[in-house]
Amino acid sequence: MNKEKVIEVSKYILSKLILFLFCVGFISGYSFLFGKENSICGVVLIMSLLMFIDIDFNFNAKSAAILIPITIVSAGVFAKLSLYNAFLGIIINTIIIGFILVLTRKNQMAYLPFLMGY
């Protein structure tokens, strides 16, 4: 390997290391603030934020600023409602997952943060 390739690979590894350390720090801080039982929410939150940087929803900024929080909150509410009755839960889960898939249909990876949170 030549010297330029080694420097390029080293810069790439360093950038990923910094991102990894940020993620570990964020999740640790989230767990400290909200308790270890809620640490998975921190994982979903940081993964969603990192994915939203690269995903193009084909919405304008105002629509995305409204639809993303509404979708996340409604997924949480409907997930809680689906726990009360198994048969009603099947219907609720099917509807909310269908809604998420229809909302994010323009990009193949856009549904991942929402479904991971659900």
CYANA upper distance limits for C-alpha pairs under 8 A (distance plus 0.5 A):
  1 MET  CA      5 LYS  CA      6.92
  1 MET  CA      6 VAL  CA      7.35
  2 ASN  CA      6 VAL  CA      7.04
  3 LYS  CA      7 ILE  CA      6.77
  4 GLU  CA      8 GLU  CA      6.60
  5 LYS  CA      9 VAL  CA      6.61
  6 VAL  CA     10 SER  CA      6.52
  7 ILE  CA     11 LYS  CA      6.67
  8 GLU  CA     12 TYR  CA      6.80
  9 VAL  CA     13 ILE  CA      6.65
 10 SER  CA     14 LEU  CA      6.57
 11 LYS  CA     15 SER  CA      6.66
 12 TYR  CA     16 LYS  CA      6.86
 13 ILE  CA     17 LEU  CA      6.55
 14 LEU  CA     18 ILE  CA      6.71
 15 SER  CA     19 LEU  CA      6.89
 16 LYS  CA     20 PHE  CA      6.55
 17 LEU  CA     21 LEU  CA      6.60
 18 ILE  CA     22 PHE  CA      6.67
 19 LEU  CA     23 CYS  CA      6.73
 20 PHE  CA     24 VAL  CA      6.71
 21 LEU  CA     25 GLY  CA      6.54
 22 PHE  CA     26 PHE  CA      6.51
 23 CYS  CA     27 ILE  CA      6.62
 23 CYS  CA     46 ILE  CA      7.46
 24 VAL  CA     28 SER  CA      6.52
 25 GLY  CA     29 GLY  CA      6.51
 26 PHE  CA     30 TYR  CA      6.54
 26 PHE  CA     42 GLY  CA      8.11
 26 PHE  CA     46 ILE  CA      8.10
 27 ILE  CA     31 SER  CA      6.53
 27 ILE  CA     39 SER  CA      7.15
 27 ILE  CA     42 GLY  CA      5.97
 27 ILE  CA     43 VAL  CA      6.72
 27 ILE  CA     46 ILE  CA      8.23
 28 SER  CA     32 PHE  CA      6.61
 28 SER  CA     39 SER  CA      8.44
 29 GLY  CA     33 LEU  CA      6.67
 30 TYR  CA     34 PHE  CA      6.43
 30 TYR  CA     35 GLY  CA      8.10
 30 TYR  CA     39 SER  CA      7.02
 30 TYR  CA     42 GLY  CA      6.31
 31 SER  CA     35 GLY  CA      5.31
 31 SER  CA     36 LYS  CA      5.47
 31 SER  CA     37 GLU  CA      8.27
 31 SER  CA     38 ASN  CA      7.03
 31 SER  CA     39 SER  CA      5.38
 31 SER  CA     42 GLY  CA      7.77
 32 PHE  CA     36 LYS  CA      7.61
 34 PHE  CA     38 ASN  CA      6.61
 34 PHE  CA     39 SER  CA      7.98
 35 GLY  CA     39 SER  CA      7.27
 38 ASN  CA     42 GLY  CA      7.59
 39 SER  CA     43 VAL  CA      6.98
 40 ILE  CA     44 VAL  CA      6.73
 41 CYS  CA     45 LEU  CA      6.49
 41 CYS  CA    117 GLY  CA      7.87
 42 GLY  CA     46 ILE  CA      6.62
 43 VAL  CA     47 MET  CA      6.58
 44 VAL  CA     48 SER  CA      6.41
 44 VAL  CA    113 PRO  CA      7.49
 44 VAL  CA    116 MET  CA      7.03
 44 VAL  CA    117 GLY  CA      6.29
 45 LEU  CA     49 LEU  CA      6.64
 45 LEU  CA    117 GLY  CA      8.42
 46 ILE  CA     50 LEU  CA      6.61
 47 MET  CA     51 MET  CA      6.59
 47 MET  CA    113 PRO  CA      7.41
 48 SER  CA     52 PHE  CA      6.47
 48 SER  CA    113 PRO  CA      5.30
 48 SER  CA    114 PHE  CA      8.20
 49 LEU  CA     53 ILE  CA      7.12
 50 LEU  CA     54 ASP  CA      7.93
 51 MET  CA     55 ILE  CA      6.62
 51 MET  CA    113 PRO  CA      7.73
 52 PHE  CA     56 ASP  CA      8.25
 55 ILE  CA    107 ASN  CA      8.04
 55 ILE  CA    109 MET  CA      7.97
 55 ILE  CA    110 ALA  CA      6.72
 56 ASP  CA    107 ASN  CA      7.51
 56 ASP  CA    110 ALA  CA      8.28
 57 PHE  CA     64 ALA  CA      8.21
 57 PHE  CA    104 THR  CA      7.24
 57 PHE  CA    106 LYS  CA      7.26
 57 PHE  CA    107 ASN  CA      7.01
 57 PHE  CA    110 ALA  CA      7.48
 58 ASN  CA    106 LYS  CA      7.72
 59 PHE  CA     63 SER  CA      6.49
 59 PHE  CA     64 ALA  CA      6.33
 60 ASN  CA     64 ALA  CA      6.76
 61 ALA  CA     65 ALA  CA      6.49
 62 LYS  CA     66 ILE  CA      6.91
 63 SER  CA     67 LEU  CA      6.42
 64 ALA  CA     68 ILE  CA      6.19
 65 ALA  CA     69 PRO  CA      7.50
 66 ILE  CA     70 ILE  CA      6.84
 67 LEU  CA     71 THR  CA      6.39
 68 ILE  CA     72 ILE  CA      6.74
 69 PRO  CA     73 VAL  CA      6.53
 70 ILE  CA     74 SER  CA      6.39
 71 THR  CA     75 ALA  CA      6.50
 71 THR  CA    100 ILE  CA      8.01
 71 THR  CA    114 PHE  CA      8.13
 72 ILE  CA     76 GLY  CA      6.91
 72 ILE  CA    114 PHE  CA      7.07
 72 ILE  CA    117 GLY  CA      7.99
 73 VAL  CA     77 VAL  CA      6.75
 74 SER  CA     78 PHE  CA      6.46
 75 ALA  CA     79 ALA  CA      6.42
 75 ALA  CA     96 ILE  CA      7.24
 75 ALA  CA    114 PHE  CA      8.37
 75 ALA  CA    117 GLY  CA      8.28
 75 ALA  CA    118 TYR  CA      6.26
 76 GLY  CA     80 LYS  CA      6.81
 76 GLY  CA    117 GLY  CA      8.42
 76 GLY  CA    118 TYR  CA      7.02
 77 VAL  CA     81 LEU  CA      6.77
 78 PHE  CA     82 SER  CA      6.53
 78 PHE  CA     92 ILE  CA      7.19
 78 PHE  CA     93 ASN  CA      8.01
 78 PHE  CA     96 ILE  CA      7.88
 79 ALA  CA     83 LEU  CA      7.38
 79 ALA  CA     92 ILE  CA      8.46
 79 ALA  CA     93 ASN  CA      7.71
 79 ALA  CA    118 TYR  CA      7.23
 80 LYS  CA     84 TYR  CA      8.18
 81 LEU  CA     89 GLY  CA      7.72
 81 LEU  CA     92 ILE  CA      8.47
 82 SER  CA     86 ALA  CA      7.44
 82 SER  CA     88 LEU  CA      6.87
 82 SER  CA     89 GLY  CA      4.27
 82 SER  CA     90 ILE  CA      7.82
 82 SER  CA     92 ILE  CA      6.61
 82 SER  CA     93 ASN  CA      7.44
 83 LEU  CA     89 GLY  CA      6.77
 84 TYR  CA     88 LEU  CA      8.40
 84 TYR  CA     89 GLY  CA      7.83
 85 ASN  CA     89 GLY  CA      6.23
 86 ALA  CA     90 ILE  CA      6.88
 87 PHE  CA     91 ILE  CA      7.26
 88 LEU  CA     92 ILE  CA      6.64
 89 GLY  CA     93 ASN  CA      6.34
 90 ILE  CA     94 THR  CA      6.58
 91 ILE  CA     95 ILE  CA      6.70
 92 ILE  CA     96 ILE  CA      6.64
 93 ASN  CA     97 ILE  CA      6.47
 94 THR  CA     98 GLY  CA      6.45
 95 ILE  CA     99 PHE  CA      6.54
 96 ILE  CA    100 ILE  CA      6.68
 97 ILE  CA    101 LEU  CA      6.65
 97 ILE  CA    115 LEU  CA      7.84
 98 GLY  CA    102 VAL  CA      6.57
 99 PHE  CA    103 LEU  CA      6.49
100 ILE  CA    104 THR  CA      6.68
100 ILE  CA    111 TYR  CA      7.01
100 ILE  CA    114 PHE  CA      7.57
100 ILE  CA    115 LEU  CA      8.14
101 LEU  CA    105 ARG  CA      6.23
101 LEU  CA    111 TYR  CA      6.63
104 THR  CA    108 GLN  CA      8.18
104 THR  CA    110 ALA  CA      6.04
104 THR  CA    111 TYR  CA      6.11
105 ARG  CA    110 ALA  CA      8.21
105 ARG  CA    111 TYR  CA      8.36
110 ALA  CA    114 PHE  CA      8.47
111 TYR  CA    115 LEU  CA      6.63
112 LEU  CA    116 MET  CA      6.39
113 PRO  CA    117 GLY  CA      6.72
114 PHE  CA    118 TYR  CA      6.71
